[in-house]
Amino acid sequence: CPIPLLKVKKTIDRLQPGQILEVWGTDPATKIELQKFCEKEGYKLIEIIDTEGYFKMFYKKVKRR
């Protein structure tokens, strides 16, 4: 489902360089898609925390788009 990726893109584009976005999810495919997207777009993955039933990902905006 592309909805989580579209929401992340819309949100991260509004952030200033240096700000961090925290993303929560439950679908393992979303985790993979977000990692690929952020790597391609130049956002830095800071950390992934896997917990029972969901995960949290933290991305830092490193450049102005």
All heavy atoms as TSV, in Angstrom:
chain	resi	resn	atom	element	x	y	z
A	1	CYS	N	N	0.841	-1.181	0.000
A	1	CYS	CA	C	0.000	0.000	0.000
A	1	CYS	C	C	0.894	1.255	0.000
A	1	CYS	O	O	1.767	1.391	0.859
A	1	CYS	CB	C	-0.890	-0.011	1.234
A	1	CYS	SG	S	-1.940	1.433	1.379
A	2	PRO	N	N	0.699	2.162	-0.921
A	2	PRO	CA	C	1.563	3.345	-1.007
A	2	PRO	C	C	1.202	4.463	-0.033
A	2	PRO	O	O	1.941	5.438	0.078
A	2	PRO	CB	C	1.346	3.812	-2.450
A	2	PRO	CG	C	-0.045	3.399	-2.760
A	2	PRO	CD	C	-0.237	2.079	-2.036
A	3	ILE	N	N	0.107	4.344	0.676
A	3	ILE	CA	C	-0.353	5.434	1.545
A	3	ILE	C	C	0.689	5.824	2.606
A	3	ILE	O	O	0.989	7.016	2.748
A	3	ILE	CB	C	-1.707	5.092	2.208
A	3	ILE	CG1	C	-2.786	4.872	1.137
A	3	ILE	CG2	C	-2.124	6.180	3.196
A	3	ILE	CD1	C	-3.073	6.061	0.256
A	4	PRO	N	N	1.281	4.895	3.355
A	4	PRO	CA	C	2.284	5.315	4.349
A	4	PRO	C	C	3.458	6.071	3.721
A	4	PRO	O	O	3.909	7.081	4.257
A	4	PRO	CB	C	2.745	4.008	4.979
A	4	PRO	CG	C	1.607	3.076	4.779
A	4	PRO	CD	C	1.021	3.458	3.445
A	5	LEU	N	N	3.922	5.606	2.577
A	5	LEU	CA	C	5.040	6.268	1.908
A	5	LEU	C	C	4.651	7.678	1.465
A	5	LEU	O	O	5.423	8.629	1.632
A	5	LEU	CB	C	5.500	5.438	0.710
A	5	LEU	CG	C	6.690	5.988	-0.059
A	5	LEU	CD1	C	7.902	6.140	0.837
A	5	LEU	CD2	C	7.003	5.079	-1.230
A	6	LEU	N	N	3.468	7.840	0.939
A	6	LEU	CA	C	3.013	9.167	0.513
A	6	LEU	C	C	2.891	10.118	1.701
A	6	LEU	O	O	3.250	11.294	1.610
A	6	LEU	CB	C	1.671	9.065	-0.217
A	6	LEU	CG	C	1.720	8.369	-1.573
A	6	LEU	CD1	C	0.307	8.170	-2.107
A	6	LEU	CD2	C	2.568	9.136	-2.557
A	7	LYS	N	N	2.395	9.621	2.830
A	7	LYS	CA	C	2.276	10.452	4.031
A	7	LYS	C	C	3.647	10.872	4.550
A	7	LYS	O	O	3.845	12.013	4.957
A	7	LYS	CB	C	1.500	9.713	5.115
A	7	LYS	CG	C	0.023	9.633	4.838
A	7	LYS	CD	C	-0.715	8.950	5.970
A	7	LYS	CE	C	-2.207	8.923	5.703
A	7	LYS	NZ	N	-2.958	8.335	6.826
A	8	VAL	N	N	4.599	9.943	4.540
A	8	VAL	CA	C	5.959	10.261	4.987
A	8	VAL	C	C	6.576	11.309	4.069
A	8	VAL	O	O	7.166	12.287	4.525
A	8	VAL	CB	C	6.840	8.998	5.060
A	8	VAL	CG1	C	8.311	9.359	5.176
A	8	VAL	CG2	C	6.417	8.135	6.234
A	9	LYS	N	N	6.440	11.119	2.764
A	9	LYS	CA	C	7.015	12.076	1.818
A	9	LYS	C	C	6.434	13.468	2.030
A	9	LYS	O	O	7.165	14.454	2.080
A	9	LYS	CB	C	6.783	11.631	0.383
A	9	LYS	CG	C	7.404	12.583	-0.623
A	9	LYS	CD	C	7.273	12.118	-2.021
A	9	LYS	CE	C	7.856	13.050	-3.053
A	9	LYS	NZ	N	8.367	14.297	-2.689
A	10	LYS	N	N	5.133	13.560	2.181
A	10	LYS	CA	C	4.480	14.852	2.384
A	10	LYS	C	C	4.981	15.521	3.675
A	10	LYS	O	O	5.230	16.723	3.702
A	10	LYS	CB	C	2.965	14.657	2.437
A	10	LYS	CG	C	2.189	15.918	2.568
A	10	LYS	CD	C	0.705	15.641	2.558
A	10	LYS	CE	C	-0.089	16.907	2.739
A	10	LYS	NZ	N	-1.531	16.660	2.756
A	11	THR	N	N	5.142	14.734	4.717
A	11	THR	CA	C	5.571	15.267	6.006
A	11	THR	C	C	7.038	15.647	5.999
A	11	THR	O	O	7.412	16.737	6.439
A	11	THR	CB	C	5.299	14.248	7.130
A	11	THR	OG1	O	3.908	13.948	7.146
A	11	THR	CG2	C	5.727	14.793	8.481
A	12	ILE	N	N	7.895	14.782	5.492
A	12	ILE	CA	C	9.335	15.028	5.547
A	12	ILE	C	C	9.727	16.203	4.657
A	12	ILE	O	O	10.674	16.919	4.940
A	12	ILE	CB	C	10.140	13.749	5.237
A	12	ILE	CG1	C	11.507	13.806	5.915
A	12	ILE	CG2	C	10.264	13.510	3.746
A	12	ILE	CD1	C	12.235	12.493	5.986
A	13	ASP	N	N	8.970	16.437	3.589
A	13	ASP	CA	C	9.256	17.580	2.724
A	13	ASP	C	C	9.032	18.908	3.444
A	13	ASP	O	O	9.620	19.920	3.075
A	13	ASP	CB	C	8.402	17.531	1.455
A	13	ASP	CG	C	8.902	16.525	0.441
A	13	ASP	OD1	O	10.050	16.039	0.575
A	13	ASP	OD2	O	8.144	16.218	-0.504
A	14	ARG	N	N	8.196	18.928	4.469
A	14	ARG	CA	C	7.921	20.153	5.230
A	14	ARG	C	C	8.932	20.398	6.350
A	14	ARG	O	O	8.952	21.477	6.938
A	14	ARG	CB	C	6.518	20.092	5.823
A	14	ARG	CG	C	5.421	20.119	4.785
A	14	ARG	CD	C	4.055	20.316	5.400
A	14	ARG	NE	N	3.829	19.488	6.556
A	14	ARG	CZ	C	2.873	18.585	6.675
A	14	ARG	NH1	N	2.036	18.387	5.691
A	14	ARG	NH2	N	2.732	17.890	7.774
A	15	LEU	N	N	9.742	19.386	6.672
A	15	LEU	CA	C	10.717	19.536	7.750
A	15	LEU	C	C	11.895	20.396	7.313
A	15	LEU	O	O	12.219	20.476	6.131
A	15	LEU	CB	C	11.245	18.169	8.195
A	15	LEU	CG	C	10.244	17.188	8.784
A	15	LEU	CD1	C	10.959	15.889	9.143
A	15	LEU	CD2	C	9.542	17.763	9.991
A	16	GLN	N	N	12.528	21.012	8.286
A	16	GLN	CA	C	13.756	21.759	8.051
A	16	GLN	C	C	14.934	20.792	8.186
A	16	GLN	O	O	14.859	19.815	8.935
A	16	GLN	CB	C	13.889	22.882	9.087
A	16	GLN	CG	C	12.794	23.913	8.998
A	16	GLN	CD	C	12.790	24.629	7.670
A	16	GLN	OE1	O	13.821	25.053	7.178
A	16	GLN	NE2	N	11.619	24.743	7.063
A	17	PRO	N	N	16.048	21.064	7.481
A	17	PRO	CA	C	17.228	20.214	7.653
A	17	PRO	C	C	17.612	20.106	9.124
A	17	PRO	O	O	17.584	21.092	9.853
A	17	PRO	CB	C	18.300	20.942	6.843
A	17	PRO	CG	C	17.524	21.664	5.781
A	17	PRO	CD	C	16.260	22.103	6.483
A	18	GLY	N	N	17.889	18.898	9.555
A	18	GLY	CA	C	18.241	18.637	10.945
A	18	GLY	C	C	17.088	18.121	11.786
A	18	GLY	O	O	17.306	17.513	12.834
A	19	GLN	N	N	15.861	18.353	11.334
A	19	GLN	CA	C	14.714	17.846	12.080
A	19	GLN	C	C	14.569	16.339	11.852
A	19	GLN	O	O	14.991	15.801	10.830
A	19	GLN	CB	C	13.437	18.558	11.667
A	19	GLN	CG	C	13.353	19.979	12.181
A	19	GLN	CD	C	12.017	20.605	11.880
A	19	GLN	OE1	O	11.629	20.708	10.723
A	19	GLN	NE2	N	11.323	21.032	12.930
A	20	ILE	N	N	13.930	15.680	12.817
A	20	ILE	CA	C	13.780	14.226	12.788
A	20	ILE	C	C	12.315	13.858	12.705
A	20	ILE	O	O	11.478	14.426	13.399
A	20	ILE	CB	C	14.436	13.602	14.036
A	20	ILE	CG1	C	15.950	13.867	13.999
A	20	ILE	CG2	C	14.147	12.099	14.111
A	20	ILE	CD1	C	16.677	13.485	15.248
A	21	LEU	N	N	12.030	12.885	11.854
A	21	LEU	CA	C	10.680	12.350	11.698
A	21	LEU	C	C	10.635	10.957	12.321
A	21	LEU	O	O	11.483	10.118	12.031
A	21	LEU	CB	C	10.314	12.259	10.214
A	21	LEU	CG	C	8.954	11.627	9.896
A	21	LEU	CD1	C	7.818	12.498	10.424
A	21	LEU	CD2	C	8.815	11.423	8.391
A	22	GLU	N	N	9.659	10.725	13.180
A	22	GLU	CA	C	9.436	9.412	13.790
A	22	GLU	C	C	8.234	8.777	13.099
A	22	GLU	O	O	7.163	9.373	13.030
A	22	GLU	CB	C	9.159	9.563	15.278
A	22	GLU	CG	C	8.888	8.252	15.979
A	22	GLU	CD	C	8.640	8.435	17.469
A	22	GLU	OE1	O	8.957	9.497	18.027
A	22	GLU	OE2	O	8.111	7.489	18.081
A	23	VAL	N	N	8.436	7.577	12.567
A	23	VAL	CA	C	7.385	6.863	11.840
A	23	VAL	C	C	7.093	5.558	12.563
A	23	VAL	O	O	8.010	4.797	12.847
A	23	VAL	CB	C	7.825	6.547	10.387
A	23	VAL	CG1	C	6.737	5.792	9.649
A	23	VAL	CG2	C	8.216	7.811	9.643
A	24	TRP	N	N	5.830	5.312	12.844
A	24	TRP	CA	C	5.400	4.053	13.438
A	24	TRP	C	C	4.687	3.248	12.363
A	24	TRP	O	O	3.954	3.809	11.549
A	24	TRP	CB	C	4.423	4.292	14.578
A	24	TRP	CG	C	5.018	4.881	15.818
A	24	TRP	CD1	C	5.948	5.873	15.896
A	24	TRP	CD2	C	4.696	4.526	17.148
A	24	TRP	NE1	N	6.231	6.164	17.194
A	24	TRP	CE2	C	5.473	5.348	17.988
A	24	TRP	CE3	C	3.844	3.609	17.713
A	24	TRP	CZ2	C	5.411	5.267	19.364
A	24	TRP	CZ3	C	3.780	3.537	19.097
A	24	TRP	CH2	C	4.561	4.344	19.904
A	25	GLY	N	N	4.876	1.936	12.371
A	25	GLY	CA	C	4.193	1.101	11.399
A	25	GLY	C	C	4.068	-0.331	11.873
A	25	GLY	O	O	4.672	-0.733	12.868
A	26	THR	N	N	3.269	-1.086	11.127
A	26	THR	CA	C	3.063	-2.499	11.452
A	26	THR	C	C	3.360	-3.419	10.277
A	26	THR	O	O	3.561	-4.610	10.467
A	26	THR	CB	C	1.611	-2.752	11.903
A	26	THR	OG1	O	0.732	-2.327	10.865
A	26	THR	CG2	C	1.302	-2.017	13.198
A	27	ASP	N	N	3.399	-2.875	9.076
A	27	ASP	CA	C	3.589	-3.681	7.873
A	27	ASP	C	C	5.071	-3.755	7.526
A	27	ASP	O	O	5.694	-2.730	7.239
A	27	ASP	CB	C	2.808	-3.052	6.713
A	27	ASP	CG	C	2.899	-3.852	5.431
A	27	ASP	OD1	O	3.625	-4.867	5.395
A	27	ASP	OD2	O	2.230	-3.462	4.462
A	28	PRO	N	N	5.658	-4.952	7.535
A	28	PRO	CA	C	7.082	-5.093	7.200
A	28	PRO	C	C	7.430	-4.528	5.817
A	28	PRO	O	O	8.523	-4.016	5.613
A	28	PRO	CB	C	7.322	-6.594	7.252
A	28	PRO	CG	C	6.242	-7.135	8.114
A	28	PRO	CD	C	5.062	-6.234	7.905
A	29	ALA	N	N	6.507	-4.586	4.875
A	29	ALA	CA	C	6.757	-4.040	3.537
A	29	ALA	C	C	6.938	-2.526	3.600
A	29	ALA	O	O	7.754	-1.958	2.868
A	29	ALA	CB	C	5.624	-4.405	2.592
A	30	THR	N	N	6.201	-1.870	4.463
A	30	THR	CA	C	6.335	-0.427	4.625
A	30	THR	C	C	7.738	-0.080	5.102
A	30	THR	O	O	8.343	0.888	4.638
A	30	THR	CB	C	5.287	0.116	5.618
A	30	THR	OG1	O	3.983	-0.137	5.092
A	30	THR	CG2	C	5.459	1.597	5.863
A	31	LYS	N	N	8.252	-0.856	6.024
A	31	LYS	CA	C	9.599	-0.606	6.536
A	31	LYS	C	C	10.623	-0.647	5.398
A	31	LYS	O	O	11.480	0.226	5.288
A	31	LYS	CB	C	9.952	-1.638	7.612
A	31	LYS	CG	C	11.231	-1.320	8.319
A	31	LYS	CD	C	11.664	-2.231	9.445
A	31	LYS	CE	C	10.817	-3.323	9.901
A	31	LYS	NZ	N	11.418	-4.129	10.966
A	32	ILE	N	N	10.510	-1.620	4.534
A	32	ILE	CA	C	11.427	-1.760	3.403
A	32	ILE	C	C	11.259	-0.597	2.419
A	32	ILE	O	O	12.236	0.001	1.973
A	32	ILE	CB	C	11.209	-3.113	2.703
A	32	ILE	CG1	C	11.600	-4.246	3.649
A	32	ILE	CG2	C	11.996	-3.192	1.404
A	32	ILE	CD1	C	11.132	-5.613	3.201
A	33	GLU	N	N	10.019	-0.269	2.091
A	33	GLU	CA	C	9.746	0.827	1.152
A	33	GLU	C	C	10.278	2.154	1.680
A	33	GLU	O	O	10.854	2.938	0.930
A	33	GLU	CB	C	8.245	0.943	0.888
A	33	GLU	CG	C	7.671	-0.199	0.099
A	33	GLU	CD	C	6.156	-0.171	0.039
A	33	GLU	OE1	O	5.531	0.757	0.595
A	33	GLU	OE2	O	5.588	-1.096	-0.553
A	34	LEU	N	N	10.078	2.418	2.957
A	34	LEU	CA	C	10.556	3.671	3.541
A	34	LEU	C	C	12.067	3.753	3.532
A	34	LEU	O	O	12.637	4.810	3.251
A	34	LEU	CB	C	10.038	3.834	4.969
A	34	LEU	CG	C	8.575	4.193	5.117
A	34	LEU	CD1	C	8.190	4.245	6.580
A	34	LEU	CD2	C	8.274	5.516	4.444
A	35	GLN	N	N	12.739	2.649	3.829
A	35	GLN	CA	C	14.192	2.639	3.809
A	35	GLN	C	C	14.703	2.953	2.406
A	35	GLN	O	O	15.619	3.762	2.240
A	35	GLN	CB	C	14.732	1.297	4.284
A	35	GLN	CG	C	14.605	1.108	5.783
A	35	GLN	CD	C	15.090	-0.247	6.220
A	35	GLN	OE1	O	14.411	-1.238	6.041
A	35	GLN	NE2	N	16.267	-0.286	6.775
A	36	LYS	N	N	14.129	2.341	1.395
A	36	LYS	CA	C	14.552	2.582	0.014
A	36	LYS	C	C	14.293	4.027	-0.386
A	36	LYS	O	O	15.139	4.673	-0.997
A	36	LYS	CB	C	13.831	1.633	-0.942
A	36	LYS	CG	C	14.311	0.211	-0.853
A	36	LYS	CD	C	13.554	-0.679	-1.820
A	36	LYS	CE	C	13.990	-2.116	-1.703
A	36	LYS	NZ	N	13.244	-2.994	-2.622
A	37	PHE	N	N	13.107	4.530	-0.078
A	37	PHE	CA	C	12.748	5.898	-0.427
A	37	PHE	C	C	13.709	6.892	0.224
A	37	PHE	O	O	14.246	7.780	-0.432
A	37	PHE	CB	C	11.311	6.216	-0.001
A	37	PHE	CG	C	10.997	7.678	-0.002
A	37	PHE	CD1	C	10.778	8.348	-1.185
A	37	PHE	CD2	C	10.945	8.385	1.192
A	37	PHE	CE1	C	10.512	9.717	-1.185
A	37	PHE	CE2	C	10.681	9.745	1.198
A	37	PHE	CZ	C	10.459	10.407	0.014
A	38	CYS	N	N	13.910	6.755	1.523
A	38	CYS	CA	C	14.731	7.716	2.247
A	38	CYS	C	C	16.190	7.653	1.805
A	38	CYS	O	O	16.855	8.688	1.697
A	38	CYS	CB	C	14.588	7.517	3.748
A	38	CYS	SG	S	12.967	8.092	4.339
A	39	GLU	N	N	16.682	6.479	1.524
A	39	GLU	CA	C	18.050	6.340	1.027
A	39	GLU	C	C	18.191	7.049	-0.323
A	39	GLU	O	O	19.140	7.789	-0.556
A	39	GLU	CB	C	18.402	4.862	0.888
A	39	GLU	CG	C	19.826	4.618	0.435
A	39	GLU	CD	C	20.137	3.136	0.373
A	39	GLU	OE1	O	20.139	2.488	1.433
A	39	GLU	OE2	O	20.361	2.639	-0.746
A	40	LYS	N	N	17.231	6.833	-1.196
A	40	LYS	CA	C	17.247	7.441	-2.525
A	40	LYS	C	C	17.160	8.968	-2.447
A	40	LYS	O	O	17.826	9.679	-3.203
A	40	LYS	CB	C	16.077	6.905	-3.348
A	40	LYS	CG	C	15.953	7.497	-4.715
A	40	LYS	CD	C	14.746	6.919	-5.434
A	40	LYS	CE	C	14.376	7.852	-6.568
A	40	LYS	NZ	N	12.978	8.027	-6.739
A	41	GLU	N	N	16.346	9.477	-1.533
A	41	GLU	CA	C	16.114	10.911	-1.420
A	41	GLU	C	C	17.137	11.634	-0.543
A	41	GLU	O	O	17.098	12.849	-0.433
A	41	GLU	CB	C	14.701	11.169	-0.879
A	41	GLU	CG	C	13.608	10.715	-1.821
A	41	GLU	CD	C	13.608	11.494	-3.125
A	41	GLU	OE1	O	13.744	12.736	-3.096
A	41	GLU	OE2	O	13.473	10.853	-4.184
A	42	GLY	N	N	18.036	10.891	0.101
A	42	GLY	CA	C	19.081	11.522	0.895
A	42	GLY	C	C	18.731	11.804	2.337
A	42	GLY	O	O	19.378	12.632	2.980
A	43	TYR	N	N	17.715	11.145	2.859
A	43	TYR	CA	C	17.386	11.281	4.275
A	43	TYR	C	C	18.137	10.213	5.054
A	43	TYR	O	O	18.282	9.087	4.593
A	43	TYR	CB	C	15.880	11.145	4.504
A	43	TYR	CG	C	15.083	12.157	3.732
A	43	TYR	CD1	C	14.218	11.767	2.738
A	43	TYR	CD2	C	15.217	13.512	3.990
A	43	TYR	CE1	C	13.485	12.695	2.010
A	43	TYR	CE2	C	14.491	14.445	3.273
A	43	TYR	CZ	C	13.632	14.029	2.285
A	43	TYR	OH	O	12.924	14.953	1.576
A	44	LYS	N	N	18.592	10.558	6.217
A	44	LYS	CA	C	19.416	9.637	7.004
A	44	LYS	C	C	18.558	8.826	7.966
A	44	LYS	O	O	17.835	9.391	8.792
A	44	LYS	CB	C	20.461	10.429	7.785
A	44	LYS	CG	C	21.371	9.557	8.603
A	44	LYS	CD	C	22.372	10.393	9.351
A	44	LYS	CE	C	23.259	9.479	10.188
A	44	LYS	NZ	N	24.176	10.240	11.017
A	45	LEU	N	N	18.660	7.507	7.872
A	45	LEU	CA	C	18.006	6.622	8.834
A	45	LEU	C	C	18.842	6.633	10.101
A	45	LEU	O	O	20.024	6.310	10.085
A	45	LEU	CB	C	17.903	5.198	8.284
A	45	LEU	CG	C	17.394	4.142	9.254
A	45	LEU	CD1	C	15.970	4.450	9.691
A	45	LEU	CD2	C	17.482	2.763	8.637
A	46	ILE	N	N	18.228	7.038	11.183
A	46	ILE	CA	C	18.940	7.104	12.459
A	46	ILE	C	C	18.820	5.794	13.220
A	46	ILE	O	O	19.801	5.274	13.735
A	46	ILE	CB	C	18.402	8.267	13.327
A	46	ILE	CG1	C	18.657	9.586	12.610
A	46	ILE	CG2	C	19.042	8.261	14.694
A	46	ILE	CD1	C	17.987	10.759	13.268
A	47	GLU	N	N	17.586	5.270	13.271
A	47	GLU	CA	C	17.364	4.070	14.083
A	47	GLU	C	C	16.050	3.409	13.698
A	47	GLU	O	O	15.105	4.076	13.290
A	47	GLU	CB	C	17.314	4.487	15.554
A	47	GLU	CG	C	17.131	3.363	16.530
A	47	GLU	CD	C	17.145	3.822	17.982
A	47	GLU	OE1	O	16.933	5.012	18.259
A	47	GLU	OE2	O	17.377	2.961	18.837
A	48	ILE	N	N	16.033	2.085	13.831
A	48	ILE	CA	C	14.794	1.310	13.721
A	48	ILE	C	C	14.641	0.551	15.027
A	48	ILE	O	O	15.569	-0.118	15.475
A	48	ILE	CB	C	14.827	0.292	12.563
A	48	ILE	CG1	C	14.994	1.005	11.225
A	48	ILE	CG2	C	13.562	-0.553	12.565
A	48	ILE	CD1	C	15.177	0.067	10.056
A	49	ILE	N	N	13.481	0.683	15.637
A	49	ILE	CA	C	13.194	-0.049	16.869
A	49	ILE	C	C	12.045	-1.003	16.571
A	49	ILE	O	O	10.941	-0.583	16.246
A	49	ILE	CB	C	12.793	0.915	18.013
A	49	ILE	CG1	C	13.930	1.892	18.293
A	49	ILE	CG2	C	12.403	0.124	19.258
A	49	ILE	CD1	C	13.567	2.989	19.273
A	50	ASP	N	N	12.344	-2.284	16.636
A	50	ASP	CA	C	11.320	-3.311	16.447
A	50	ASP	C	C	10.788	-3.732	17.808
A	50	ASP	O	O	11.551	-4.084	18.701
A	50	ASP	CB	C	11.910	-4.531	15.737
A	50	ASP	CG	C	12.135	-4.276	14.263
A	50	ASP	OD1	O	11.178	-3.872	13.580
A	50	ASP	OD2	O	13.262	-4.477	13.787
A	51	THR	N	N	9.480	-3.648	17.950
A	51	THR	CA	C	8.841	-4.100	19.175
A	51	THR	C	C	7.742	-5.087	18.790
A	51	THR	O	O	7.465	-5.281	17.611
A	51	THR	CB	C	8.228	-2.914	19.950
A	51	THR	OG1	O	7.240	-2.301	19.140
A	51	THR	CG2	C	9.269	-1.895	20.329
A	52	GLU	N	N	7.131	-5.667	19.750
A	52	GLU	CA	C	6.081	-6.644	19.476
A	52	GLU	C	C	4.863	-5.949	18.871
A	52	GLU	O	O	4.226	-5.112	19.508
A	52	GLU	CB	C	5.682	-7.375	20.758
A	52	GLU	CG	C	4.788	-8.558	20.477
A	52	GLU	CD	C	4.561	-9.417	21.704
A	52	GLU	OE1	O	5.471	-9.523	22.536
A	52	GLU	OE2	O	3.456	-9.960	21.815
A	53	GLY	N	N	4.589	-6.257	17.618
A	53	GLY	CA	C	3.405	-5.733	16.967
A	53	GLY	C	C	3.602	-4.483	16.123
A	53	GLY	O	O	2.738	-4.121	15.349
A	54	TYR	N	N	4.732	-3.778	16.273
A	54	TYR	CA	C	4.963	-2.582	15.473
A	54	TYR	C	C	6.454	-2.236	15.473
A	54	TYR	O	O	7.244	-2.833	16.196
A	54	TYR	CB	C	4.144	-1.393	15.980
A	54	TYR	CG	C	4.541	-0.893	17.343
A	54	TYR	CD1	C	5.423	0.155	17.483
A	54	TYR	CD2	C	4.036	-1.475	18.504
A	54	TYR	CE1	C	5.798	0.626	18.726
A	54	TYR	CE2	C	4.398	-1.017	19.752
A	54	TYR	CZ	C	5.281	0.035	19.855
A	54	TYR	OH	O	5.638	0.482	21.091
A	55	PHE	N	N	6.803	-1.277	14.648
A	55	PHE	CA	C	8.176	-0.785	14.610
A	55	PHE	C	C	8.151	0.743	14.601
A	55	PHE	O	O	7.151	1.362	14.258
A	55	PHE	CB	C	8.933	-1.309	13.382
A	55	PHE	CG	C	8.289	-0.940	12.076
A	55	PHE	CD1	C	8.575	0.262	11.452
A	55	PHE	CD2	C	7.391	-1.801	11.467
A	55	PHE	CE1	C	7.968	0.604	10.252
A	55	PHE	CE2	C	6.791	-1.476	10.268
A	55	PHE	CZ	C	7.080	-0.264	9.657
A	56	LYS	N	N	9.272	1.326	15.003
A	56	LYS	CA	C	9.450	2.775	14.934
A	56	LYS	C	C	10.728	3.045	14.138
A	56	LYS	O	O	11.744	2.388	14.355
A	56	LYS	CB	C	9.584	3.398	16.319
A	56	LYS	CG	C	8.319	3.313	17.140
A	56	LYS	CD	C	8.402	4.147	18.397
A	56	LYS	CE	C	9.151	3.419	19.471
A	56	LYS	NZ	N	9.114	4.118	20.770
A	57	MET	N	N	10.648	3.993	13.211
A	57	MET	CA	C	11.807	4.381	12.417
A	57	MET	C	C	12.011	5.883	12.602
A	57	MET	O	O	11.051	6.643	12.648
A	57	MET	CB	C	11.572	4.068	10.943
A	57	MET	CG	C	11.274	2.608	10.698
A	57	MET	SD	S	10.820	2.273	8.990
A	57	MET	CE	C	12.440	2.212	8.249
A	58	PHE	N	N	13.266	6.284	12.683
A	58	PHE	CA	C	13.605	7.689	12.863
A	58	PHE	C	C	14.475	8.139	11.697
A	58	PHE	O	O	15.520	7.552	11.438
A	58	PHE	CB	C	14.360	7.892	14.183
A	58	PHE	CG	C	13.545	7.520	15.384
A	58	PHE	CD1	C	13.526	6.213	15.848
A	58	PHE	CD2	C	12.786	8.468	16.038
A	58	PHE	CE1	C	12.775	5.860	16.959
A	58	PHE	CE2	C	12.024	8.130	17.149
A	58	PHE	CZ	C	12.015	6.822	17.604
A	59	TYR	N	N	14.023	9.185	11.004
A	59	TYR	CA	C	14.741	9.726	9.857
A	59	TYR	C	C	15.085	11.175	10.112
A	59	TYR	O	O	14.276	11.940	10.627
A	59	TYR	CB	C	13.882	9.650	8.586
A	59	TYR	CG	C	13.736	8.249	8.076
A	59	TYR	CD1	C	12.618	7.496	8.388
A	59	TYR	CD2	C	14.730	7.677	7.303
A	59	TYR	CE1	C	12.480	6.201	7.933
A	59	TYR	CE2	C	14.608	6.371	6.836
A	59	TYR	CZ	C	13.471	5.658	7.159
A	59	TYR	OH	O	13.351	4.370	6.708
A	60	LYS	N	N	16.290	11.555	9.688
A	60	LYS	CA	C	16.731	12.932	9.825
A	60	LYS	C	C	16.795	13.556	8.442
A	60	LYS	O	O	17.384	12.991	7.510
A	60	LYS	CB	C	18.118	12.972	10.466
A	60	LYS	CG	C	18.642	14.367	10.697
A	60	LYS	CD	C	19.977	14.301	11.425
A	60	LYS	CE	C	20.456	15.682	11.790
A	60	LYS	NZ	N	21.731	15.595	12.533
A	61	LYS	N	N	16.205	14.721	8.312
A	61	LYS	CA	C	16.295	15.435	7.051
A	61	LYS	C	C	17.661	16.131	7.020
A	61	LYS	O	O	17.973	16.917	7.906
A	61	LYS	CB	C	15.170	16.459	6.908
A	61	LYS	CG	C	15.191	17.135	5.568
A	61	LYS	CD	C	13.924	17.908	5.333
A	61	LYS	CE	C	13.917	18.484	3.935
A	61	LYS	NZ	N	12.650	19.128	3.630
A	62	VAL	N	N	18.451	15.799	6.024
A	62	VAL	CA	C	19.813	16.329	5.986
A	62	VAL	C	C	20.017	17.369	4.906
A	62	VAL	O	O	21.060	17.990	4.856
A	62	VAL	CB	C	20.844	15.183	5.821
A	62	VAL	CG1	C	20.866	14.322	7.057
A	62	VAL	CG2	C	20.549	14.354	4.597
A	63	LYS	N	N	19.044	17.579	4.038
A	63	LYS	CA	C	19.202	18.584	2.996
A	63	LYS	C	C	17.864	19.241	2.705
A	63	LYS	O	O	16.797	18.694	2.984
A	63	LYS	CB	C	19.752	17.961	1.714
A	63	LYS	CG	C	18.836	16.932	1.087
A	63	LYS	CD	C	19.440	16.362	-0.171
A	63	LYS	CE	C	18.504	15.318	-0.765
A	63	LYS	NZ	N	18.996	14.769	-1.981
A	64	ARG	N	N	17.929	20.420	2.154
A	64	ARG	CA	C	16.703	21.132	1.764
A	64	ARG	C	C	16.310	20.670	0.374
A	64	ARG	O	O	17.128	20.552	-0.502
A	64	ARG	CB	C	16.961	22.639	1.765
A	64	ARG	CG	C	15.708	23.415	1.404
A	64	ARG	CD	C	15.888	24.892	1.613
A	64	ARG	NE	N	16.036	25.285	2.991
A	64	ARG	CZ	C	15.048	25.330	3.880
A	64	ARG	NH1	N	13.827	24.989	3.539
A	64	ARG	NH2	N	15.250	25.713	5.116
A	65	ARG	N	N	15.013	20.398	0.198
A	65	ARG	CA	C	14.502	19.969	-1.114
A	65	ARG	C	C	13.590	21.021	-1.644
A	65	ARG	O	O	12.967	21.719	-0.987
A	65	ARG	CB	C	13.753	18.650	-0.984
A	65	ARG	CG	C	14.717	17.540	-0.617
A	65	ARG	CD	C	14.100	16.185	-0.768
A	65	ARG	NE	N	13.383	16.003	-1.993
A	65	ARG	CZ	C	13.903	15.550	-3.136
A	65	ARG	NH1	N	15.147	15.234	-3.189
A	65	ARG	NH2	N	13.172	15.396	-4.201
